[in-house]
Amino acid sequence: MQKRIDLTDLEVGMFVQRMLGSWFTHPFWKAQFVIEDKERLRALQSSKLEGVIIDVSRGKDVAQKQVASGSSSKPSSRARVQALQKRHSIDRKPQIPASVADEMHAANRVAEKAKDRLEKAFLAARLGKVLNVRSVQPIVSDIQASVERNSQAFAGLMRCKLKNELVYQHSLSVSALMISLARRLKLPERDVCDAGLAGLFLDIGVNFFPPDVQPKDGDFRNVDAKIWEQHVLLGYRALQNDEGFPKAVLNACLQHHERMDGSGFPNGTSGEDIAKISRMAAICDTFDFLLTSSDASAALDPAKAIEQMAQMKGAFDQDIFRAFIESVGLYPIGSFVKLRSNRLAMVIDEDPKNSAKPVVQAFYSYTTGEQTKPMRIALAKAGVEHEIIDIADLSELDLPPVEHLRETLFLRAYKAP
């Protein structure tokens, strides 16, 4: 007889029939074995597996321990999630700061692995299965580790890379933005984890729309407004079915379209009646959506999106919005800017000491009207000749489509896959 159990329930003498997770989440080369000693037990429990399948006909049965206690000693789903978050926090080695160039390949691997896990979670939701918070917790841990090594690389990659379905690109981008913002706000470690988890599931409700409500372009903002607004309630109710989801994540799912002046939905909640994590989510969600086109509006340059959000009076918590600008930069990665040297450039990295002077890749001369050999310029060290004088408008220039140009410049700058 086989049973699925949590890592915390493992004991010496059990026979592991199957490990639930990919090969790089554990150190074992054998797929099946007996837990012969405490050293092997510790290795299993400190891995990033989601759980294991044991065969009680070939080893010890966990049920004996539960019966002997006289009552079930299994912790609640929420307690297990908190324990998992704590274990990931303890086990994860301190992250060594890295440049965008150094982090790019690692960020790409994290994104690919996270997308696969997220696809499975969203598919399960569409099939009516209960969402399992523990199955997606490793996504948050991996993104958080990447953000800790470099606050810009992961979100910058998701912003500039075209080969992503909108729904997954948005979820992963917002998760990274939420983690970066939470760190900027100096929130406790558990709250940083919750912020990343909330970013993944803000729009989970779209998976519960009727089958005939499936936009061809995959952008659910293009469906009827009354239907679109239902996604917050549908997502909130879905997350409620798994008691392991923290209350903060539920709040963010329900309230991320509420606005400080009460003009949002679904309840017109205002001010500090909107949970803090929801006020964070409103900013991160809006920013990322402004970067993609919809039936209602064209995609904005990242710097232009910041500028437009600053003009949305009454929409956002201003203290949190200022922290958000500090976390992404006044000119976020992917922004096109005009330099005093009459060159067109794209932002490819931040300067942590001066958000107004990022690192850019100059690639076009306004003087000659032609593309030039790409030139990397650290504006903080370049003097007034190359300072930014405006956000660039590419609509009148003979250049490739903006999305393709952004991807080409960014990935070539870092020779990323």
VEXDREN-2710 file (C-alpha; in Angstrom, 1 decimal):
% VEXDREN-2710
k/r/px/py/pz
1/MET/0.0/0.0/0.0
2/GLN/1.3/3.4/-0.9
3/LYS/0.7/6.8/0.9
4/ARG/1.7/10.4/0.1
5/ILE/3.1/12.1/3.2
6/ASP/4.8/15.4/4.1
7/LEU/8.6/15.6/4.6
8/THR/8.0/16.4/8.3
9/ASP/6.3/13.0/8.8
10/LEU/9.2/10.9/7.4
11/GLU/11.0/8.5/9.8
12/VAL/13.9/6.2/9.7
13/GLY/12.7/2.8/8.4
14/MET/10.3/4.1/5.8
15/PHE/10.5/3.0/2.2
16/VAL/10.5/5.9/-0.3
17/GLN/8.6/4.7/-3.4
18/ARG/8.7/8.1/-5.2
19/MET/9.9/11.6/-4.5
20/LEU/7.5/14.4/-5.5
21/GLY/9.6/17.0/-7.3
22/SER/12.1/17.3/-10.1
23/TRP/15.6/15.8/-9.9
24/PHE/17.3/19.0/-8.9
25/THR/15.2/19.5/-5.8
26/HIS/17.0/16.6/-3.9
27/PRO/20.5/15.0/-3.7
28/PHE/19.6/11.4/-4.3
29/TRP/20.4/9.5/-7.5
30/LYS/18.2/6.4/-6.6
31/ALA/14.4/6.8/-7.1
32/GLN/13.5/4.2/-4.5
33/PHE/15.2/3.4/-1.2
34/VAL/14.8/2.7/2.5
35/ILE/15.6/5.6/4.9
36/GLU/18.3/3.7/6.7
37/ASP/19.7/6.4/9.0
38/LYS/19.2/9.9/10.4
39/GLU/21.6/11.4/7.9
40/ARG/19.5/10.3/5.0
41/LEU/16.4/11.4/6.8
42/ARG/17.9/14.9/7.3
43/ALA/18.9/15.1/3.7
44/LEU/15.3/14.4/2.6
45/GLN/13.7/16.8/5.1
46/SER/16.1/19.6/4.1
47/SER/15.4/19.2/0.4
48/LYS/12.9/21.2/-1.7
49/LEU/10.7/18.2/-2.4
50/GLU/6.9/18.7/-2.2
51/GLY/6.5/15.4/-0.4
52/VAL/7.1/11.7/-0.9
53/ILE/5.2/8.5/-1.7
54/ILE/6.0/5.7/0.8
55/ASP/5.2/2.0/0.4
56/VAL/4.1/0.7/3.8
57/SER/4.4/-2.9/2.6
58/ARG/8.1/-2.5/2.3
59/GLY/8.8/-0.2/5.3
60/LYS/7.5/1.6/8.3
61/ASP/3.9/3.1/8.3
62/VAL/3.4/6.7/9.4
63/ALA/-0.1/5.9/10.6
64/GLN/1.1/4.1/13.7
65/LYS/2.5/7.3/15.1
66/GLN/-0.8/9.2/14.6
67/VAL/-2.9/6.4/16.2
68/ALA/-0.6/6.2/19.3
69/SER/-1.1/9.8/20.1
70/GLY/-4.8/9.4/20.6
71/SER/-5.6/12.1/18.1
72/SER/-4.4/13.5/14.9
73/SER/-1.1/15.4/15.4
74/LYS/-0.9/16.6/11.8
75/PRO/-0.6/20.4/11.7
76/SER/-3.1/22.5/9.8
77/SER/-2.4/23.4/6.2
78/ARG/-1.6/27.0/7.2
79/ALA/0.9/25.7/9.9
80/ARG/2.6/23.5/7.3
81/VAL/2.9/26.4/4.9
82/GLN/4.4/28.6/7.6
83/ALA/6.8/25.8/8.5
84/LEU/7.7/25.4/4.8
85/GLN/8.3/29.1/4.5
86/LYS/10.5/29.1/7.6
87/ARG/12.4/26.0/6.3
88/HIS/13.1/27.7/2.9
89/SER/14.2/30.8/4.8
90/ILE/16.6/28.9/7.1
91/ASP/17.9/26.5/4.4
92/ARG/18.5/29.2/1.8
93/LYS/22.1/30.4/1.9
94/PRO/22.7/34.1/2.2
95/GLN/22.5/35.5/-1.4
96/ILE/25.7/37.1/-2.7
97/PRO/24.9/40.4/-4.5
98/ALA/25.2/39.9/-8.3
99/SER/25.1/42.2/-11.3
100/VAL/22.3/41.9/-13.9
101/ALA/24.8/40.2/-16.2
102/ASP/25.8/37.7/-13.6
103/GLU/22.2/37.0/-12.6
104/MET/20.6/36.8/-16.1
105/HIS/21.2/33.1/-16.7
106/ALA/20.1/32.1/-13.2
107/ALA/17.0/34.3/-13.6
108/ASN/16.1/32.6/-16.9
109/ARG/16.4/29.2/-15.3
110/VAL/14.1/30.3/-12.5
111/ALA/11.6/31.7/-14.9
112/GLU/11.4/28.6/-17.0
113/LYS/11.0/26.3/-14.0
114/ALA/8.5/28.7/-12.4
115/LYS/6.4/28.9/-15.5
116/ASP/6.1/25.1/-15.7
117/ARG/4.9/24.9/-12.0
118/LEU/2.5/27.8/-12.5
119/GLU/1.0/26.2/-15.6
120/LYS/0.2/23.1/-13.7
121/ALA/-1.4/25.1/-10.8
122/PHE/-3.5/27.1/-13.3
123/LEU/-4.5/23.9/-15.1
124/ALA/-5.5/22.3/-11.9
125/ALA/-7.7/25.4/-11.2
126/ARG/-9.4/25.1/-14.6
127/LEU/-10.1/21.4/-13.9
128/GLY/-11.8/22.3/-10.6
129/LYS/-9.1/20.9/-8.3
130/VAL/-8.3/22.5/-5.0
131/LEU/-5.2/24.7/-5.3
132/ASN/-2.2/23.5/-3.3
133/VAL/-0.2/26.4/-1.9
134/ARG/2.7/24.1/-0.9
135/SER/3.2/23.1/-4.6
136/VAL/3.9/26.7/-5.6
137/GLN/5.9/27.8/-2.6
138/PRO/9.2/26.8/-4.3
139/ILE/8.4/29.3/-7.1
140/VAL/8.3/32.2/-4.6
141/SER/11.5/31.0/-2.9
142/ASP/13.4/30.8/-6.2
143/ILE/12.2/34.2/-7.3
144/GLN/13.0/35.7/-3.9
145/ALA/16.5/34.3/-4.1
146/SER/17.0/35.8/-7.5
147/VAL/15.6/39.2/-6.4
148/GLU/17.9/39.1/-3.4
149/ARG/20.9/38.6/-5.6
150/ASN/19.9/41.4/-8.0
151/SER/16.7/43.4/-7.6
152/GLN/16.3/44.1/-11.3
153/ALA/17.3/41.0/-13.3
154/PHE/14.3/38.8/-13.0
155/ALA/11.6/41.4/-13.5
156/GLY/13.8/43.0/-16.3
157/LEU/14.0/39.7/-18.1
158/MET/10.2/39.1/-17.9
159/ARG/9.7/42.7/-19.1
160/CYS/11.9/42.3/-22.2
161/LYS/11.5/38.7/-23.2
162/LEU/8.7/38.0/-25.8
163/LYS/8.4/34.2/-25.5
164/ASN/6.0/34.2/-22.5
165/GLU/2.2/33.7/-22.5
166/LEU/0.7/36.9/-21.0
167/VAL/-1.0/35.3/-18.1
168/TYR/2.2/33.6/-16.8
169/GLN/4.5/36.5/-17.7
170/HIS/2.2/38.8/-15.7
171/SER/2.0/36.5/-12.7
172/LEU/5.8/36.0/-12.5
173/SER/6.6/39.6/-13.1
174/VAL/4.2/40.8/-10.4
175/SER/5.5/38.3/-8.0
176/ALA/9.1/39.6/-8.5
177/LEU/7.8/43.2/-8.3
178/MET/6.0/42.4/-5.0
179/ILE/9.0/40.8/-3.5
180/SER/11.3/43.7/-4.5
181/LEU/8.7/46.2/-3.1
182/ALA/8.3/44.3/0.2
183/ARG/12.1/44.3/0.6
184/ARG/12.2/48.0/-0.1
185/LEU/9.5/48.5/2.6
186/LYS/11.6/46.4/5.0
187/LEU/8.8/44.0/5.7
188/PRO/9.4/40.8/7.8
189/GLU/10.6/37.7/5.9
190/ARG/7.3/36.0/6.1
191/ASP/5.5/39.0/4.7
192/VAL/8.0/39.1/1.8
193/CYS/7.1/35.5/1.0
194/ASP/3.4/36.3/1.2
195/ALA/3.9/39.2/-1.1
196/GLY/5.6/37.0/-3.7
197/LEU/2.8/34.4/-3.3
198/ALA/0.1/37.0/-3.7
199/GLY/1.7/38.3/-7.0
200/LEU/1.4/34.8/-8.5
201/PHE/-2.3/34.5/-7.8
202/LEU/-3.8/37.9/-8.2
203/ASP/-5.6/36.9/-11.4
204/ILE/-6.2/33.2/-10.7
205/GLY/-9.9/34.0/-11.0
206/VAL/-9.7/34.1/-14.8
207/ASN/-9.3/30.4/-14.8
208/PHE/-12.9/30.1/-13.5
209/PHE/-14.6/32.1/-16.3
210/PRO/-17.0/30.1/-18.5
211/PRO/-15.4/28.2/-21.4
212/ASP/-16.9/30.6/-23.9
213/VAL/-15.1/33.5/-22.2
214/GLN/-11.6/32.9/-23.7
215/PRO/-10.1/35.8/-25.6
216/LYS/-8.0/34.8/-28.6
217/ASP/-5.0/36.8/-27.5
218/GLY/-5.1/35.4/-23.9
219/ASP/-5.7/38.9/-22.5
220/PHE/-8.8/38.7/-20.2
221/ARG/-8.8/42.5/-19.9
222/ASN/-10.4/42.5/-23.4
223/VAL/-13.5/40.6/-22.3
224/ASP/-16.7/42.5/-21.2
225/ALA/-15.9/44.7/-18.2
226/LYS/-18.6/43.2/-16.0
227/ILE/-17.1/39.7/-16.6
228/TRP/-13.5/40.9/-16.1
229/GLU/-14.4/42.4/-12.7
230/GLN/-15.7/39.0/-11.5
231/HIS/-12.2/37.6/-11.5
232/VAL/-11.3/39.0/-8.1
233/LEU/-14.3/37.3/-6.3
234/LEU/-13.8/34.0/-8.3
235/GLY/-10.1/34.0/-7.4
236/TYR/-10.7/34.9/-3.7
237/ARG/-13.2/32.0/-3.3
238/ALA/-10.9/29.5/-5.0
239/LEU/-8.0/30.4/-2.7
240/GLN/-10.4/30.1/0.3
241/ASN/-10.8/26.4/-0.5
242/ASP/-7.2/25.8/0.5
243/GLU/-6.8/26.9/4.1
244/GLY/-3.1/27.0/3.6
245/PHE/-3.2/30.3/1.7
246/PRO/-2.3/33.2/4.1
247/LYS/-5.0/35.8/4.8
248/ALA/-2.7/38.4/3.3
249/VAL/-2.7/36.6/-0.1
250/LEU/-6.5/36.3/0.1
251/ASN/-6.7/40.1/0.7
252/ALA/-4.5/40.9/-2.2
253/CYS/-6.5/38.7/-4.5
254/LEU/-9.8/40.3/-3.5
255/GLN/-8.6/44.0/-3.2
256/HIS/-5.9/44.5/-5.8
257/HIS/-8.3/46.6/-8.0
258/GLU/-9.5/48.7/-5.1
259/ARG/-8.3/52.3/-5.1
260/MET/-7.4/54.7/-2.3
261/ASP/-10.2/57.1/-3.2
262/GLY/-12.8/54.3/-3.3
263/SER/-13.2/54.2/-7.1
264/GLY/-12.1/50.6/-7.5
265/PHE/-13.9/47.3/-7.4
266/PRO/-15.4/44.9/-6.2
267/ASN/-16.5/46.8/-3.0
268/GLY/-15.3/50.4/-3.5
269/THR/-13.1/50.0/-0.4
270/SER/-10.9/53.1/0.3
271/GLY/-7.9/54.3/2.3
272/GLU/-6.4/52.1/5.0
273/ASP/-9.5/49.9/4.9
274/ILE/-7.6/48.3/2.0
275/ALA/-5.0/45.9/3.4
276/LYS/-1.4/47.0/3.0
277/ILE/-0.4/44.0/0.8
278/SER/-3.4/44.9/-1.4
279/ARG/-2.2/48.5/-1.8
280/MET/1.1/47.1/-2.8
281/ALA/-0.5/44.7/-5.3
282/ALA/-2.6/47.5/-6.9
283/ILE/0.6/49.3/-7.8
284/CYS/2.6/46.3/-9.0
285/ASP/-0.3/44.9/-11.0
286/THR/-1.1/48.2/-12.7
287/PHE/2.5/48.8/-13.6
288/ASP/3.0/45.5/-15.3
289/PHE/-0.3/45.7/-17.2
290/LEU/0.5/49.1/-18.5
291/LEU/3.5/47.6/-20.3
292/THR/1.2/45.4/-22.4
293/SER/-1.3/46.5/-25.0
294/SER/-5.1/45.8/-24.7
295/ASP/-8.2/46.7/-26.7
296/ALA/-8.5/49.8/-24.5
297/SER/-4.9/51.1/-24.6
298/ALA/-1.5/50.7/-26.2
299/ALA/1.5/49.4/-24.3
300/LEU/3.5/52.0/-22.5
301/ASP/7.3/52.4/-22.1
302/PRO/8.2/51.4/-18.5
303/ALA/9.3/55.0/-17.6
304/LYS/6.1/56.3/-19.2
305/ALA/4.1/53.9/-17.1
306/ILE/5.7/55.3/-14.0
307/GLU/4.9/58.8/-15.2
308/GLN/1.2/57.9/-15.9
309/MET/0.7/56.2/-12.6
310/ALA/2.0/59.3/-10.8
311/GLN/-0.8/61.2/-12.5
312/MET/-3.5/58.8/-11.3
313/LYS/-4.5/61.0/-8.4
314/GLY/-6.3/59.2/-5.6
315/ALA/-5.5/55.7/-7.0
316/PHE/-2.5/54.6/-5.0
317/ASP/-1.0/54.8/-1.5
318/GLN/1.6/57.5/-2.1
319/ASP/4.1/56.2/0.4
320/ILE/4.1/52.8/-1.1
321/PHE/4.2/54.2/-4.6
322/ARG/7.4/56.2/-3.7
323/ALA/8.9/53.0/-2.4
324/PHE/7.9/51.2/-5.6
325/ILE/9.7/53.8/-7.8
326/GLU/12.8/53.4/-5.6
327/SER/12.6/49.6/-6.1
328/VAL/12.2/49.7/-10.0
329/GLY/14.0/52.9/-10.6
330/LEU/12.8/56.2/-12.2
331/TYR/13.7/54.7/-15.5
332/PRO/13.0/50.9/-15.2
333/ILE/14.9/48.3/-17.3
334/GLY/13.4/48.3/-20.8
335/SER/12.7/52.1/-20.9
336/PHE/13.8/54.0/-24.0
337/VAL/15.4/57.4/-23.4
338/LYS/16.7/60.3/-25.3
339/LEU/20.2/61.5/-24.3
340/ARG/21.7/65.0/-24.5
341/SER/24.2/63.6/-27.0
342/ASN/21.3/63.2/-29.4
343/ARG/21.4/59.4/-29.1
344/LEU/18.5/57.0/-28.4
345/ALA/19.2/54.4/-25.7
346/MET/17.5/51.7/-23.7
347/VAL/17.9/51.2/-20.0
348/ILE/19.6/47.9/-19.2
349/ASP/20.6/48.3/-15.6
350/GLU/20.1/50.5/-12.6
351/ASP/22.5/52.6/-10.7
352/PRO/21.7/51.8/-7.0
353/LYS/22.9/55.3/-5.9
354/ASN/21.0/57.4/-8.4
355/SER/17.8/56.2/-10.1
356/ALA/18.0/59.1/-12.5
357/LYS/21.2/57.9/-14.0
358/PRO/20.9/54.2/-15.0
359/VAL/23.1/52.1/-17.2
360/VAL/21.9/52.3/-20.9
361/GLN/22.6/50.8/-24.3
362/ALA/22.8/53.6/-26.9
363/PHE/21.9/52.2/-30.4
364/TYR/20.6/55.1/-32.6
365/SER/21.7/58.5/-33.7
366/TYR/19.0/61.2/-34.1
367/THR/21.6/63.2/-36.0
368/THR/22.1/60.7/-38.8
369/GLY/18.7/59.0/-38.5
370/GLU/20.4/55.6/-38.4
371/GLN/21.1/52.8/-36.0
372/THR/24.7/52.7/-34.6
373/LYS/26.9/50.1/-33.0
374/PRO/25.5/49.5/-29.5
375/MET/27.4/51.4/-26.9
376/ARG/27.0/50.7/-23.1
377/ILE/27.0/53.9/-21.1
378/ALA/26.9/54.2/-17.3
379/LEU/25.3/57.6/-17.0
380/ALA/26.4/58.2/-13.5
381/LYS/30.0/58.2/-14.8
382/ALA/29.4/59.8/-18.2
383/GLY/29.0/63.5/-17.4
384/VAL/26.4/65.9/-18.7
385/GLU/27.0/65.0/-22.4
386/HIS/24.9/61.8/-22.0
387/GLU/22.4/62.7/-19.4
388/ILE/18.7/61.8/-20.0
389/ILE/16.6/64.7/-21.3
390/ASP/13.4/62.9/-22.1
391/ILE/11.5/59.6/-22.4
392/ALA/11.9/58.6/-26.1
393/ASP/9.0/58.3/-28.6
394/LEU/9.9/55.6/-31.1
395/SER/6.7/55.9/-33.2
396/GLU/8.2/58.3/-35.8
397/LEU/11.5/56.4/-36.2
398/ASP/12.3/53.7/-38.8
399/LEU/12.9/50.9/-36.2
400/PRO/11.7/47.4/-35.6
401/PRO/8.6/46.9/-33.5
402/VAL/9.2/48.1/-29.9
403/GLU/8.7/44.7/-28.3
404/HIS/11.2/43.0/-30.6
405/LEU/13.7/45.9/-30.3
406/ARG/13.5/45.7/-26.5
407/GLU/14.1/42.0/-26.4
408/THR/17.0/42.1/-28.9
409/LEU/18.8/44.9/-27.1
410/PHE/18.3/43.5/-23.6
411/LEU/19.3/39.9/-24.4
412/ARG/22.2/40.8/-26.6
413/ALA/23.5/43.1/-23.9
414/TYR/23.7/40.2/-21.5
415/LYS/24.1/37.4/-24.1
416/ALA/21.1/35.7/-22.4
417/PRO/19.2/32.8/-23.9
END
